[in-house]
Amino acid sequence: MHVTDYLARPAETTLKPVIVLFGADRFLQQSALKVLTEQLLGTDDPEMSRVEFAGKDVELKTVLDEVRTVSMWGDTRLVVVDDADEFVSAHRSGLEKYVEKPSQKSTLILKVTKWPKNTRIAKQAAKTGLALECSPLAGGKLVQWLMTEAKRQYEKKIDHDAAHLLVELIGNDVGQVQQELEKLINYIGDEPAIHLEDVRKLVGGWKAETTWVMLDALRDGDMNHALKCYDQLATAGEAPQRLLGGITFTFKKLVHATELSRHGLPLTDALRKAGVFPRDIGAASTYLRRIGRPRAERILQLLLKTDSDLKGGSRLSERIQIERLLLRLGAS
């Protein structure tokens, strides 16, 4: 089970005496540990009922002594071993024996980066324990997590487009996305939902706003102004991948509309269905008609190629790569 499934509905998950949080995303591991602590200890004082060890500094005997100690402060004792990869490797045999017959009065949580499912300890833990995958999120999965998190933690709704744009701008770092979500929650105050315009205004400050001005100019055929905006952004040190995120968010909708139109849907209706803002439909329609269908159908290829080049696929400077993309997108 991926940890986001657990975090979305923790009460529906049956907890076990051994829980493994495995994967490279530390933020997701910590988020899971926080909810697990609340779920397992309830009103018990975590300072009294939970103990944590650093995996590289602790011996198996010390950990097992703790899990076998009856808590004086509540019904459950929680023992956590952080960065436990070396700990598991060094004490595999003893852990296998414990996992086979774990204490029912305590919960042992192992936080590891790797947890191969074909190992004996992993197979045994699948029977007597619970493994929660904390691998990084990306794309649609991160967008869905963001929407769920806004509802779960803050009882707020975030529009799909707003969540998608936030991910495009911030990237796949769940911790940073969470920080930006908190800023947005404070920004909207008593409003029930976060909308696209909220993200555009708040996330990234003047750089983000300049990005939208740049893209509007590009769409409207004012290449000089678009390049002037880009020069301001590049000079200010705006990250190329962040810029590409904003470009991709805008132009993927035009790609989608082009595909819908190719299958017979009127262009205006296609743009609306693709999620283009109503106020921008006229300008977007004019842009697509200006560049023509053959070039519009190559937009996605240009975006993917630039993404690959920025990740090391080209010897050109990052600044030149983004500038070249703008010129290709905007050329009449």
C-alpha positions as CSV (number, residue, x, y, z in Angstrom):
1,M,0.0,0.0,0.0
2,H,1.3,3.4,-0.8
3,V,1.3,5.7,2.2
4,T,-0.9,8.2,0.6
5,D,-3.7,5.7,0.5
6,Y,-3.2,5.2,4.3
7,L,-3.1,8.9,5.0
8,A,-6.3,9.5,3.0
9,R,-8.2,7.1,5.2
10,P,-6.2,6.1,8.2
11,A,-9.1,4.8,10.2
12,E,-9.8,2.2,7.5
13,T,-6.3,0.6,7.8
14,T,-5.8,-2.2,10.3
15,L,-2.5,-1.4,12.1
16,K,-0.1,-4.2,13.0
17,P,2.6,-4.7,15.7
18,V,5.3,-4.2,13.1
19,I,5.1,-1.3,10.6
20,V,7.6,-0.6,7.9
21,L,7.8,2.9,6.2
22,F,9.9,2.3,3.1
23,G,10.9,4.6,0.4
24,A,13.0,7.7,-0.4
25,D,10.6,10.4,0.5
26,R,11.4,11.6,4.0
27,F,8.4,14.0,4.1
28,L,6.0,11.2,3.5
29,Q,7.7,9.0,6.1
30,Q,7.3,11.8,8.7
31,S,3.7,12.5,7.7
32,A,2.9,8.8,8.2
33,L,4.7,8.6,11.5
34,K,2.7,11.6,12.8
35,V,-0.6,10.1,11.9
36,L,0.4,6.6,13.1
37,T,1.4,8.1,16.5
38,E,-1.9,9.8,16.8
39,Q,-3.8,6.7,15.8
40,L,-1.8,4.3,18.0
41,L,-1.4,6.4,21.1
42,G,-4.6,8.4,21.1
43,T,-4.6,10.7,24.1
44,D,-1.5,9.1,25.6
45,D,1.5,11.4,26.0
46,P,3.9,10.6,23.1
47,E,6.8,11.7,25.2
48,M,6.1,8.9,27.6
49,S,4.8,6.2,25.3
50,R,7.1,6.6,22.2
51,V,10.8,6.1,22.0
52,E,13.0,6.7,18.9
53,F,16.4,5.4,17.9
54,A,18.9,6.2,15.2
55,G,19.4,3.0,13.2
56,K,23.1,3.3,12.9
57,D,23.6,3.8,16.6
58,V,21.4,1.2,18.3
59,E,21.7,-2.5,18.9
60,L,18.9,-5.0,18.4
61,K,18.8,-5.9,22.1
62,T,18.1,-2.3,23.1
63,V,15.2,-2.1,20.6
64,L,13.7,-5.4,21.6
65,D,13.9,-4.6,25.3
66,E,11.9,-1.4,24.6
67,V,9.2,-3.2,22.5
68,R,8.8,-5.8,25.2
69,T,8.5,-3.3,28.0
70,V,5.0,-2.7,29.2
71,S,4.0,1.0,29.0
72,M,3.2,2.6,32.3
73,W,1.5,5.5,30.6
74,G,-1.0,3.9,28.3
75,D,-2.2,0.8,26.4
76,T,0.4,0.9,23.7
77,R,4.2,1.5,23.5
78,L,5.6,2.8,20.2
79,V,9.2,2.2,19.3
80,V,10.7,3.8,16.1
81,V,14.0,3.1,14.4
82,D,14.9,5.9,12.0
83,D,17.3,5.4,9.1
84,A,17.0,1.7,9.8
85,D,18.6,0.2,6.6
86,E,21.9,-0.6,8.3
87,F,20.1,-1.7,11.4
88,V,18.0,-4.2,9.4
89,S,21.1,-5.5,7.5
90,A,23.1,-5.9,10.7
91,H,20.4,-7.7,12.7
92,R,18.4,-9.4,10.0
93,S,18.3,-12.8,11.7
94,G,17.1,-11.5,15.1
95,L,14.5,-9.2,13.4
96,E,13.2,-12.1,11.4
97,K,12.5,-14.0,14.6
98,Y,10.9,-11.0,16.2
99,V,8.7,-10.2,13.2
100,E,7.5,-13.8,13.2
101,K,6.1,-13.5,16.8
102,P,6.0,-9.7,17.6
103,S,4.8,-8.3,20.9
104,Q,1.1,-7.5,20.8
105,K,1.4,-4.7,23.4
106,S,3.9,-2.6,21.4
107,T,4.4,-1.3,17.9
108,L,7.8,-1.4,16.2
109,I,8.2,1.1,13.3
110,L,11.1,0.7,10.9
111,K,11.9,3.6,8.6
112,V,14.0,2.4,5.7
113,T,14.8,3.5,2.2
114,K,14.8,0.0,0.6
115,W,12.6,-3.0,1.4
116,P,12.9,-5.7,-1.2
117,K,9.8,-7.8,-1.2
118,N,11.6,-11.0,-2.0
119,T,13.5,-11.1,1.3
120,R,12.5,-13.4,4.1
121,I,11.9,-10.5,6.6
122,A,9.7,-8.7,4.0
123,K,7.6,-11.8,3.4
124,Q,7.2,-12.4,7.1
125,A,6.3,-8.7,7.7
126,A,3.6,-9.0,5.0
127,K,1.9,-11.6,7.3
128,T,2.3,-10.1,10.7
129,G,3.0,-6.5,9.9
130,L,2.1,-3.6,7.6
131,A,4.4,-2.1,4.9
132,L,3.7,1.5,3.7
133,E,5.5,2.6,0.6
134,C,6.8,6.2,0.9
135,S,8.2,6.5,-2.6
136,P,8.2,10.0,-4.2
137,L,5.0,11.2,-5.9
138,A,4.9,12.8,-9.4
139,G,2.4,14.0,-12.0
140,G,-1.2,13.0,-11.5
141,K,-0.5,11.1,-8.3
142,L,1.0,14.2,-6.6
143,V,-1.9,16.3,-7.9
144,Q,-4.4,13.8,-6.4
145,W,-2.5,13.7,-3.1
146,L,-2.5,17.5,-2.9
147,M,-6.3,17.6,-3.4
148,T,-6.8,15.0,-0.8
149,E,-4.4,16.7,1.6
150,A,-6.2,20.0,1.3
151,K,-9.5,18.3,2.3
152,R,-8.0,16.1,5.0
153,Q,-5.9,18.6,6.8
154,Y,-7.6,21.9,6.2
155,E,-11.2,21.0,5.1
156,K,-10.6,23.1,1.9
157,K,-11.1,22.2,-1.7
158,I,-8.4,22.9,-4.3
159,D,-9.4,22.9,-7.9
160,H,-7.8,20.3,-10.1
161,D,-6.2,23.0,-12.3
162,A,-4.9,24.9,-9.3
163,A,-3.4,21.7,-7.9
164,H,-1.9,20.8,-11.3
165,L,-0.4,24.3,-11.7
166,L,1.1,24.2,-8.2
167,V,2.8,20.9,-9.0
168,E,4.1,22.2,-12.3
169,L,5.6,25.3,-10.7
170,I,7.0,23.7,-7.6
171,G,8.0,20.3,-8.9
172,N,7.8,16.8,-7.3
173,D,9.1,17.7,-3.8
174,V,6.2,16.8,-1.6
175,G,7.5,18.8,1.3
176,Q,7.8,22.0,-0.8
177,V,4.4,21.4,-2.3
178,Q,3.0,21.1,1.2
179,Q,4.6,24.4,2.3
180,E,3.0,26.2,-0.7
181,L,-0.3,24.6,0.2
182,E,-0.1,26.0,3.7
183,K,0.6,29.5,2.3
184,L,-2.4,29.2,0.0
185,I,-4.6,28.1,2.9
186,N,-3.6,31.2,4.9
187,Y,-4.1,33.4,1.8
188,I,-7.7,32.3,1.1
189,G,-8.7,32.7,4.7
190,D,-12.4,31.8,5.1
191,E,-12.9,31.0,1.5
192,P,-13.9,27.3,0.9
193,A,-11.6,26.6,-2.1
194,I,-8.3,27.4,-3.7
195,H,-8.7,28.4,-7.3
196,L,-6.3,28.7,-10.2
197,E,-6.0,32.5,-9.8
198,D,-5.0,32.1,-6.2
199,V,-2.0,29.9,-7.3
200,R,-1.1,32.3,-10.1
201,K,-1.1,35.3,-7.7
202,L,0.6,33.7,-4.7
203,V,3.0,31.0,-5.8
204,G,6.3,32.4,-7.0
205,G,5.5,36.1,-6.4
206,W,6.4,38.5,-9.2
207,K,8.3,35.8,-11.1
208,A,5.2,33.7,-11.5
209,E,3.2,36.7,-12.6
210,T,5.9,37.7,-15.1
211,T,5.7,34.1,-16.5
212,W,2.0,34.5,-17.2
213,V,2.6,37.9,-18.8
214,M,5.3,36.3,-20.9
215,L,3.0,33.4,-22.0
216,D,0.1,35.8,-22.8
217,A,2.5,37.8,-25.0
218,L,3.8,34.7,-26.7
219,R,0.2,33.5,-27.4
220,D,-0.8,37.0,-28.7
221,G,2.2,37.1,-31.1
222,D,4.2,39.8,-29.2
223,M,7.5,38.0,-29.3
224,N,9.5,41.0,-28.3
225,H,7.6,41.5,-25.1
226,A,7.7,37.7,-24.4
227,L,11.5,37.7,-24.7
228,K,11.8,40.8,-22.6
229,C,9.9,39.1,-19.8
230,Y,12.0,36.0,-20.2
231,D,15.2,38.1,-19.9
232,Q,13.9,39.5,-16.6
233,L,13.2,36.1,-15.3
234,A,16.5,34.6,-16.4
235,T,18.5,37.5,-15.1
236,A,16.7,37.1,-11.7
237,G,17.8,33.5,-11.6
238,E,14.4,31.8,-12.1
239,A,15.0,28.1,-12.4
240,P,14.6,26.8,-16.0
241,Q,12.6,23.8,-14.9
242,R,10.2,26.0,-13.0
243,L,9.7,28.1,-16.1
244,L,9.1,25.0,-18.2
245,G,6.5,24.0,-15.6
246,G,4.5,27.1,-16.3
247,I,4.9,26.8,-20.0
248,T,3.9,23.2,-20.0
249,F,0.8,23.9,-17.8
250,T,-0.4,26.4,-20.3
251,F,0.4,24.7,-23.6
252,K,-0.7,21.2,-22.6
253,K,-4.2,22.5,-22.6
254,L,-3.8,23.7,-26.1
255,V,-2.4,20.3,-27.1
256,H,-5.4,18.7,-25.6
257,A,-7.8,21.1,-27.4
258,T,-6.0,20.5,-30.7
259,E,-6.5,16.7,-30.3
260,L,-10.2,17.2,-29.5
261,S,-10.6,19.5,-32.5
262,R,-8.9,16.9,-34.7
263,H,-11.7,14.5,-33.8
264,G,-14.4,16.9,-34.9
265,L,-15.2,19.1,-31.8
266,P,-15.4,22.8,-32.7
267,L,-12.3,24.6,-31.6
268,T,-14.0,26.9,-29.1
269,D,-15.7,23.9,-27.5
270,A,-12.4,21.9,-27.5
271,L,-10.6,24.7,-25.7
272,R,-13.4,24.9,-23.1
273,K,-13.3,21.2,-22.5
274,A,-9.5,21.2,-22.3
275,G,-9.7,23.6,-19.3
276,V,-8.7,26.9,-20.9
277,F,-10.0,29.8,-18.9
278,P,-13.2,31.3,-20.5
279,R,-11.6,34.7,-20.7
280,D,-8.6,33.2,-22.7
281,I,-10.6,31.0,-25.1
282,G,-10.7,33.7,-27.8
283,A,-7.0,34.5,-27.7
284,A,-6.1,30.8,-27.5
285,S,-8.3,30.1,-30.6
286,T,-6.6,32.9,-32.5
287,Y,-3.2,31.5,-31.6
288,L,-3.9,28.0,-32.7
289,R,-5.4,29.2,-36.0
290,R,-2.4,31.4,-36.5
291,I,0.2,28.6,-36.1
292,G,-1.9,26.0,-37.9
293,R,-2.8,22.4,-37.0
294,P,0.5,20.8,-38.1
295,R,2.6,23.0,-35.8
296,A,0.0,22.8,-33.0
297,E,0.3,19.0,-33.1
298,R,4.1,19.3,-32.5
299,I,3.8,21.4,-29.3
300,L,3.9,18.4,-27.0
301,Q,7.0,17.1,-28.8
302,L,8.7,20.4,-28.3
303,L,7.8,20.4,-24.5
304,L,9.1,16.9,-24.0
305,K,12.3,17.6,-26.0
306,T,13.0,20.7,-23.9
307,D,12.4,18.8,-20.7
308,S,14.8,16.1,-21.8
309,D,17.4,18.6,-22.9
310,L,17.2,20.5,-19.5
311,K,17.9,17.2,-17.8
312,G,21.2,16.8,-19.6
313,G,20.2,15.9,-23.1
314,S,21.7,19.0,-24.7
315,R,25.0,20.9,-24.5
316,L,23.3,24.2,-25.0
317,S,22.9,26.5,-22.0
318,E,19.6,26.3,-20.2
319,R,18.9,29.9,-21.0
320,I,19.2,29.2,-24.8
321,Q,17.1,26.1,-24.5
322,I,14.2,28.0,-23.0
323,E,14.6,30.9,-25.4
324,R,14.6,28.5,-28.4
325,L,11.4,26.9,-27.1
326,L,9.7,30.2,-26.8
327,L,10.7,31.2,-30.3
328,R,9.4,27.8,-31.7
329,L,6.1,28.1,-29.8
330,G,5.5,31.7,-30.9
331,A,6.8,31.8,-34.4
332,S,4.0,32.6,-37.0
